[in-house]
Amino acid sequence: MCLAVPLKIIKIEKKFAVARVGSLKRQINIEMLDNLKVGDYCLVHAGFAIQKVDIKAAKEMQDILSQIPNARKPKK
């Protein structure tokens, strides 16, 4: 099963960005998406931003993911 996770962009440097959910931060490749800005949310799969999502959709997905048994709940 493949899973993309919504992360918030907190820093952009050329083709890469630092994104986070709760206290978890990851460097991701943003080369496939245009016009991402700091503060935007995107779906991340295998280290690549694959789709920009609005804040409402990102929060809904984070809530659903937090309900998976043994999953860490992101800090808000």
NUNUTOR-341439 format. One record per residue: residue number from 1; residue in one letter; x, y, z negated of N, C-alpha, C, O in turn. Coordinates in pm, whole numbers, plus 50000, padded with zeros to 5 digits. Layout:
<sites>
<site k="NUM" r="A" n_u="X" n_v="Y" n_w="Z" ca_u="X" ca_v="Y" ca_w="Z" c_u="X" c_v="Y" c_w="Z" o_u="X" o_v="Y" o_w="Z"/>
...
</sites>
This chain:
<sites>
<site k="1" r="M" n_u="50084" n_v="49882" n_w="50000" ca_u="50000" ca_v="50000" ca_w="50000" c_u="50089" c_v="50124" c_w="50000" o_u="50187" o_v="50132" o_w="49926"/>
<site k="2" r="C" n_u="50054" n_v="50220" n_w="50083" ca_u="50125" ca_v="50347" ca_w="50089" c_u="50046" c_v="50450" c_w="50009" o_u="49923" o_v="50449" o_w="50006"/>
<site k="3" r="L" n_u="50119" n_v="50538" n_w="49945" ca_u="50055" ca_v="50639" ca_w="49863" c_u="50126" c_v="50772" c_w="49880" o_u="50249" o_v="50780" o_w="49867"/>
<site k="4" r="A" n_u="50050" n_v="50875" n_w="49908" ca_u="50105" ca_v="51011" ca_w="49913" c_u="50056" c_v="51084" c_w="49788" o_u="49941" o_v="51069" o_w="49747"/>
<site k="5" r="V" n_u="50146" n_v="51162" n_w="49729" ca_u="50118" ca_v="51229" ca_w="49603" c_u="50119" c_v="51380" c_w="49625" o_u="50209" o_v="51431" o_w="49691"/>
<site k="6" r="P" n_u="50020" n_v="51451" n_w="49571" ca_u="50019" ca_v="51597" ca_w="49586" c_u="50120" c_v="51663" c_w="49491" o_u="50116" o_v="51640" o_w="49370"/>
<site k="7" r="L" n_u="50208" n_v="51743" n_w="49546" ca_u="50308" ca_v="51816" ca_w="49469" c_u="50300" c_v="51964" c_w="49503" o_u="50256" o_v="52002" o_w="49612"/>
<site k="8" r="K" n_u="50342" n_v="52047" n_w="49408" ca_u="50342" ca_v="52193" ca_w="49426" c_u="50484" c_v="52238" c_w="49462" o_u="50580" o_v="52199" o_w="49396"/>
<site k="9" r="I" n_u="50495" n_v="52319" n_w="49567" ca_u="50625" ca_v="52372" ca_w="49611" c_u="50668" c_v="52481" c_w="49513" o_u="50594" o_v="52576" o_w="49488"/>
<site k="10" r="I" n_u="50789" n_v="52466" n_w="49457" ca_u="50839" ca_v="52568" ca_w="49364" c_u="50964" c_v="52639" c_w="49415" o_u="51003" o_v="52743" o_w="49361"/>
<site k="11" r="K" n_u="51027" n_v="52583" n_w="49520" ca_u="51147" ca_v="52647" ca_w="49575" c_u="51167" c_v="52595" c_w="49717" o_u="51150" o_v="52475" o_w="49742"/>
<site k="12" r="I" n_u="51203" n_v="52683" n_w="49810" ca_u="51227" ca_v="52642" ca_w="49948" c_u="51367" c_v="52685" c_w="49990" o_u="51408" o_v="52799" o_w="49967"/>
<site k="13" r="E" n_u="51439" n_v="52590" n_w="50052" ca_u="51573" ca_v="52617" ca_w="50107" c_u="51583" c_v="52550" c_w="50243" o_u="51613" o_v="52431" o_w="50252"/>
<site k="14" r="K" n_u="51559" n_v="52625" n_w="50347" ca_u="51565" ca_v="52579" ca_w="50486" c_u="51467" c_v="52465" c_w="50509" o_u="51346" o_v="52485" o_w="50502"/>
<site k="15" r="K" n_u="51517" n_v="52344" n_w="50537" ca_u="51432" ca_v="52229" ca_w="50569" c_u="51391" c_v="52148" c_w="50446" o_u="51326" o_v="52045" o_w="50459"/>
<site k="16" r="F" n_u="51428" n_v="52194" n_w="50329" ca_u="51399" ca_v="52121" ca_w="50207" c_u="51329" c_v="52211" c_w="50106" o_u="51337" o_v="52334" o_w="50113"/>
<site k="17" r="A" n_u="51262" n_v="52148" n_w="50013" ca_u="51196" ca_v="52222" ca_w="49906" c_u="51208" c_v="52141" c_w="49777" o_u="51227" o_v="52020" o_w="49780"/>
<site k="18" r="V" n_u="51196" n_v="52210" n_w="49666" ca_u="51180" ca_v="52144" ca_w="49537" c_u="51031" c_v="52153" c_w="49507" o_u="50971" o_v="52260" o_w="49512"/>
<site k="19" r="A" n_u="50974" n_v="52037" n_w="49475" ca_u="50831" ca_v="52031" ca_w="49447" c_u="50811" c_v="51959" c_w="49315" o_u="50896" o_v="51881" o_w="49271"/>
<site k="20" r="R" n_u="50696" n_v="51985" n_w="49251" ca_u="50674" ca_v="51923" ca_w="49120" c_u="50529" c_v="51886" c_w="49099" o_u="50437" o_v="51939" o_w="49161"/>
<site k="21" r="V" n_u="50513" n_v="51792" n_w="49008" ca_u="50384" ca_v="51759" ca_w="48950" c_u="50413" c_v="51740" c_w="48802" o_u="50494" o_v="51654" o_w="48765"/>
<site k="22" r="G" n_u="50349" n_v="51819" n_w="48718" ca_u="50381" ca_v="51815" ca_w="48575" c_u="50527" c_v="51852" c_w="48555" o_u="50573" o_v="51955" o_w="48605"/>
<site k="23" r="S" n_u="50600" n_v="51769" n_w="48482" ca_u="50742" ca_v="51796" ca_w="48458" c_u="50834" c_v="51724" c_w="48557" o_u="50956" o_v="51740" o_w="48551"/>
<site k="24" r="L" n_u="50777" n_v="51645" n_w="48647" ca_u="50854" ca_v="51571" ca_w="48746" c_u="50885" c_v="51661" c_w="48865" o_u="50794" o_v="51718" o_w="48926"/>
<site k="25" r="K" n_u="51014" n_v="51676" n_w="48898" ca_u="51057" ca_v="51757" ca_w="49012" c_u="51129" c_v="51668" c_w="49112" o_u="51204" o_v="51578" o_w="49074"/>
<site k="26" r="R" n_u="51106" n_v="51695" n_w="49240" ca_u="51171" ca_v="51620" ca_w="49347" c_u="51211" c_v="51712" c_w="49459" o_u="51142" o_v="51810" o_w="49488"/>
<site k="27" r="Q" n_u="51324" n_v="51680" n_w="49524" ca_u="51361" ca_v="51750" ca_w="49647" c_u="51292" c_v="51675" c_w="49761" o_u="51302" o_v="51553" o_w="49770"/>
<site k="28" r="I" n_u="51224" n_v="51750" n_w="49847" ca_u="51151" ca_v="51689" ca_w="49958" c_u="51188" c_v="51756" c_w="50089" o_u="51232" o_v="51871" o_w="50092"/>
<site k="29" r="N" n_u="51169" n_v="51682" n_w="50197" ca_u="51191" ca_v="51735" ca_w="50330" c_u="51061" c_v="51797" c_w="50377" o_u="50956" o_v="51733" o_w="50373"/>
<site k="30" r="I" n_u="51066" n_v="51923" n_w="50422" ca_u="50945" ca_v="51993" ca_w="50467" c_u="50949" c_v="52022" c_w="50617" o_u="50870" o_v="52103" o_w="50666"/>
<site k="31" r="E" n_u="51038" n_v="51958" n_w="50688" ca_u="51060" ca_v="51986" ca_w="50830" c_u="50936" c_v="51958" c_w="50917" o_u="50921" o_v="52019" o_w="51022"/>
<site k="32" r="M" n_u="50848" n_v="51867" n_w="50875" ca_u="50731" ca_v="51833" ca_w="50958" c_u="50617" c_v="51933" c_w="50946" o_u="50524" o_v="51929" o_w="51026"/>
<site k="33" r="L" n_u="50623" n_v="52022" n_w="50848" ca_u="50514" ca_v="52117" ca_w="50827" c_u="50561" c_v="52261" c_w="50850" o_u="50673" o_v="52298" o_w="50814"/>
<site k="34" r="D" n_u="50474" n_v="52338" n_w="50910" ca_u="50503" ca_v="52480" ca_w="50932" c_u="50437" c_v="52564" c_w="50824" o_u="50334" o_v="52525" o_w="50768"/>
<site k="35" r="N" n_u="50494" n_v="52676" n_w="50796" ca_u="50434" ca_v="52779" ca_w="50712" c_u="50409" c_v="52739" c_w="50567" o_u="50315" o_v="52790" o_w="50505"/>
<site k="36" r="L" n_u="50488" n_v="52650" n_w="50511" ca_u="50477" ca_v="52621" ca_w="50367" c_u="50541" c_v="52735" c_w="50290" o_u="50645" o_v="52788" o_w="50330"/>
<site k="37" r="K" n_u="50478" n_v="52772" n_w="50180" ca_u="50530" ca_v="52879" ca_w="50095" c_u="50537" c_v="52828" c_w="49952" o_u="50471" o_v="52730" o_w="49916"/>
<site k="38" r="V" n_u="50617" n_v="52895" n_w="49871" ca_u="50622" ca_v="52864" ca_w="49728" c_u="50481" c_v="52881" c_w="49672" o_u="50414" o_v="52982" o_w="49699"/>
<site k="39" r="G" n_u="50437" n_v="52784" n_w="49596" ca_u="50303" ca_v="52786" ca_w="49539" c_u="50204" c_v="52697" c_w="49614" o_u="50100" o_v="52661" o_w="49560"/>
<site k="40" r="D" n_u="50237" n_v="52660" n_w="49739" ca_u="50151" ca_v="52570" ca_w="49816" c_u="50160" c_v="52428" c_w="49761" o_u="50258" o_v="52389" o_w="49698"/>
<site k="41" r="Y" n_u="50054" n_v="52352" n_w="49786" ca_u="50052" ca_v="52210" ca_w="49753" c_u="50059" c_v="52130" c_w="49882" o_u="50004" o_v="52170" o_w="49985"/>
<site k="42" r="C" n_u="50128" n_v="52017" n_w="49877" ca_u="50135" ca_v="51929" ca_w="49993" c_u="50138" c_v="51785" c_w="49948" o_u="50179" o_v="51753" o_w="49836"/>
<site k="43" r="L" n_u="50094" n_v="51697" n_w="50038" ca_u="50104" ca_v="51555" ca_w="50011" c_u="50245" c_v="51511" c_w="50048" o_u="50297" o_v="51546" o_w="50154"/>
<site k="44" r="V" n_u="50306" n_v="51433" n_w="49960" ca_u="50444" ca_v="51387" ca_w="49980" c_u="50445" c_v="51235" c_w="49982" o_u="50391" o_v="51169" o_w="49892"/>
<site k="45" r="H" n_u="50507" n_v="51179" n_w="50086" ca_u="50523" ca_v="51035" ca_w="50097" c_u="50667" c_v="51007" c_w="50137" o_u="50717" o_v="51062" o_w="50235"/>
<site k="46" r="A" n_u="50731" n_v="50921" n_w="50061" ca_u="50869" ca_v="50879" ca_w="50090" c_u="50963" c_v="50999" c_w="50104" o_u="51056" o_v="50996" o_w="50184"/>
<site k="47" r="G" n_u="50939" n_v="51104" n_w="50026" ca_u="51027" ca_v="51220" ca_w="50026" c_u="50998" c_v="51323" c_w="50132" o_u="51072" o_v="51421" o_w="50146"/>
<site k="48" r="F" n_u="50890" n_v="51303" n_w="50210" ca_u="50855" ca_v="51396" ca_w="50316" c_u="50719" c_v="51458" c_w="50289" o_u="50624" o_v="51389" o_w="50253"/>
<site k="49" r="A" n_u="50711" n_v="51590" n_w="50308" ca_u="50582" ca_v="51658" ca_w="50302" c_u="50509" c_v="51625" c_w="50432" o_u="50560" o_v="51651" o_w="50541"/>
<site k="50" r="I" n_u="50389" n_v="51566" n_w="50419" ca_u="50319" ca_v="51520" ca_w="50539" c_u="50191" c_v="51597" c_w="50568" o_u="50139" o_v="51593" o_w="50680"/>
<site k="51" r="Q" n_u="50139" n_v="51669" n_w="50468" ca_u="50017" ca_v="51746" ca_w="50490" c_u="50002" c_v="51852" c_w="50382" o_u="50022" o_v="51824" o_w="50264"/>
<site k="52" r="K" n_u="49966" n_v="51973" n_w="50422" ca_u="49936" ca_v="52079" ca_w="50327" c_u="49793" c_v="52058" c_w="50277" o_u="49704" o_v="52027" o_w="50356"/>
<site k="53" r="V" n_u="49771" n_v="52075" n_w="50147" ca_u="49636" ca_v="52062" ca_w="50090" c_u="49607" c_v="52183" c_w="50003" o_u="49699" o_v="52248" o_w="49952"/>
<site k="54" r="D" n_u="49478" n_v="52214" n_w="49986" ca_u="49444" ca_v="52326" ca_w="49900" c_u="49450" c_v="52283" c_w="49753" o_u="49456" o_v="52164" o_w="49723"/>
<site k="55" r="I" n_u="49449" n_v="52379" n_w="49665" ca_u="49468" ca_v="52352" ca_w="49523" c_u="49356" c_v="52262" c_w="49467" o_u="49382" o_v="52177" o_w="49382"/>
<site k="56" r="K" n_u="49235" n_v="52281" n_w="49515" ca_u="49123" ca_v="52200" ca_w="49467" c_u="49144" c_v="52052" c_w="49502" o_u="49128" o_v="51965" o_w="49416"/>
<site k="57" r="A" n_u="49181" n_v="52025" n_w="49626" ca_u="49205" ca_v="51887" ca_w="49668" c_u="49323" c_v="51827" c_w="49592" o_u="49319" o_v="51710" o_w="49552"/>
<site k="58" r="A" n_u="49429" n_v="51907" n_w="49572" ca_u="49547" ca_v="51858" ca_w="49499" c_u="49510" c_v="51819" c_w="49356" o_u="49550" o_v="51714" o_w="49308"/>
<site k="59" r="K" n_u="49434" n_v="51904" n_w="49289" ca_u="49394" ca_v="51875" ca_w="49150" c_u="49304" c_v="51752" c_w="49143" o_u="49318" o_v="51670" o_w="49052"/>
<site k="60" r="E" n_u="49211" n_v="51738" n_w="49239" ca_u="49124" ca_v="51620" ca_w="49241" c_u="49206" c_v="51493" c_w="49258" o_u="49182" o_v="51393" o_w="49189"/>
<site k="61" r="M" n_u="49304" n_v="51495" n_w="49349" ca_u="49390" ca_v="51378" ca_w="49371" c_u="49474" c_v="51348" c_w="49247" o_u="49489" o_v="51232" o_w="49210"/>
<site k="62" r="Q" n_u="49528" n_v="51452" n_w="49183" ca_u="49606" ca_v="51431" ca_w="49062" c_u="49520" c_v="51370" c_w="48952" o_u="49567" o_v="51283" o_w="48879"/>
<site k="63" r="D" n_u="49396" n_v="51414" n_w="48939" ca_u="49305" ca_v="51356" ca_w="48839" c_u="49279" c_v="51209" c_w="48868" o_u="49281" o_v="51127" o_w="48776"/>
<site k="64" r="I" n_u="49254" n_v="51175" n_w="48993" ca_u="49231" ca_v="51035" ca_w="49030" c_u="49354" c_v="50950" c_w="49001" o_u="49343" o_v="50842" o_w="48943"/>
<site k="65" r="L" n_u="49471" n_v="50999" n_w="49039" ca_u="49595" ca_v="50924" ca_w="49015" c_u="49622" c_v="50905" c_w="48866" o_u="49678" o_v="50803" o_w="48826"/>
<site k="66" r="S" n_u="49582" n_v="51002" n_w="48785" ca_u="49607" ca_v="50992" ca_w="48641" c_u="49520" c_v="50883" c_w="48576" o_u="49548" o_v="50841" o_w="48464"/>
<site k="67" r="Q" n_u="49417" n_v="50837" n_w="48646" ca_u="49330" ca_v="50734" ca_w="48593" c_u="49380" c_v="50592" c_w="48620" o_u="49322" o_v="50495" o_w="48571"/>
<site k="68" r="I" n_u="49485" n_v="50580" n_w="48698" ca_u="49542" ca_v="50448" ca_w="48727" c_u="49609" c_v="50397" c_w="48600" o_u="49690" o_v="50468" o_w="48539"/>
<site k="69" r="P" n_u="49577" n_v="50272" n_w="48558" ca_u="49640" ca_v="50218" ca_w="48437" c_u="49792" c_v="50223" c_w="48445" o_u="49851" o_v="50194" o_w="48550"/>
<site k="70" r="N" n_u="49854" n_v="50258" n_w="48335" ca_u="50000" ca_v="50265" ca_w="48321" c_u="50065" c_v="50378" c_w="48400" o_u="50188" o_v="50387" o_w="48405"/>
<site k="71" r="A" n_u="49985" n_v="50464" n_w="48462" ca_u="50042" ca_v="50579" ca_w="48533" c_u="50066" c_v="50692" c_w="48434" o_u="49990" o_v="50710" o_w="48339"/>
<site k="72" r="R" n_u="50173" n_v="50767" n_w="48457" ca_u="50198" ca_v="50883" ca_w="48371" c_u="50107" c_v="50995" c_w="48411" o_u="50093" o_v="51026" o_w="48530"/>
<site k="73" r="K" n_u="50045" n_v="51056" n_w="48315" ca_u="49955" ca_v="51168" ca_w="48342" c_u="50038" c_v="51296" c_w="48355" o_u="50115" o_v="51329" o_w="48265"/>
<site k="74" r="P" n_u="50022" n_v="51369" n_w="48469" ca_u="50099" ca_v="51493" ca_w="48484" c_u="50056" c_v="51599" c_w="48383" o_u="49939" o_v="51610" o_w="48348"/>
<site k="75" r="K" n_u="50153" n_v="51676" n_w="48338" ca_u="50122" ca_v="51788" ca_w="48248" c_u="50065" c_v="51900" c_w="48332" o_u="50105" o_v="51919" o_w="48447"/>
<site k="76" r="K" n_u="49972" n_v="51974" n_w="48277" ca_u="49908" ca_v="52083" ca_w="48354" c_u="49972" c_v="52215" c_w="48326" o_u="49931" o_v="52316" o_w="48382"/>
</sites>
